[in-house]
């Protein structure tokens, strides 16, 4: 799968992240990695000075660490997000639950 680094892709990734339970915020900062996650709140803070490509890459990186907690209900995803998430999982190295 190839990922295009466009504003349209960024918007789809932002929607997916929100539906997976993340609060995505763009903030000024002097942080190198481009984001930080607050452990129990799933807050993704992206450096607002990153261009579209940098923002897409940061959100992909954040999503690669997503794991549904066993006590959580499965997230409710719209059709577009569900398809995107299914396509992204192998790209991000996330194994499907059936494979574990």
N, C-alpha and C positions, 0 to 999 in steps of 0.2 A: 504494500500500500504506500502510495506517495501522498504526502501532505502538502497542500498548497498554502503558502504563507500570505493569505489574503485577509482583508477585513471580514469577509463573509465567513471564512473558516474560523477566525477569531471569535466571531459572534456565536457560531455553533458550539465552539468549545466552552465559551462562557456559560451558555445555556446548559450544556451538559454538566459542567462543574456545579452549577447551582442546583440542578435536579439531583445530583449525587450528594448534596448536603453541604457543599462549600459556599462560603461567602467570599466572593471575589471582589477585592478592593484594589484600586490603583492609587498608590501613594508616592509622594516624593521620598527619596531616601538615598542613603549612601551604603546600600547593601549589595554585596557582590553576587549572591546567588540569584537574585531577582524575586525571591519570595520567601515567606516564612509561614509555617503552619503552626497554629496554636493547637496543641495536642487534642484537647477534648472538644474544641469548637469548630474545627475544620475551617479556619480562616486562611485564605490565600491572599497574600499581599504582594502585588506585582509592582515593580518599579515603573512609575508612570512615564519615565523618560525613555523606556524601551520602545523601539519601533515595532511595527506589526509583527515582523518575523520573530523578534525577541519575545514578544508577548505570547505568540503561538507556541514557541519552544518552551517557555516557562510553564504554560498551562499543560502542555503534553508531559513535561517532567512531573508536575504535581499529580496529574491523573495516573501516571505510571505507578505511584505509590498507593493508590486507592485500594483498599480492601474493605469489604463489607464486614462489619462486626457481627458476630454470631447472634447477638441479642437484638440486632436491628432488623426491622422489616426491610424487604427489598425496596430500593428506591423506585418511585413512579416516574418513568421516563416517557416523554412524548414519542411519537413514531420516529421522528427525525433523530432525536437523541439516542433512542434505542438502537437504531441502525448504526449510527456513528460509533456508539460504545462497543457494539458487537464487532465492528470492523477494526476499531482501535486496539482492542485487547491483545490480539496476537502481535500487532505492531509495537505495543508497549511492553510486551513480554509477560502479560497477565494470562495465566492459564485459566481455562474455564473450570467451573466447579466440578463438572463431570469427570475431568481429567485428574483431579486431585485425589 
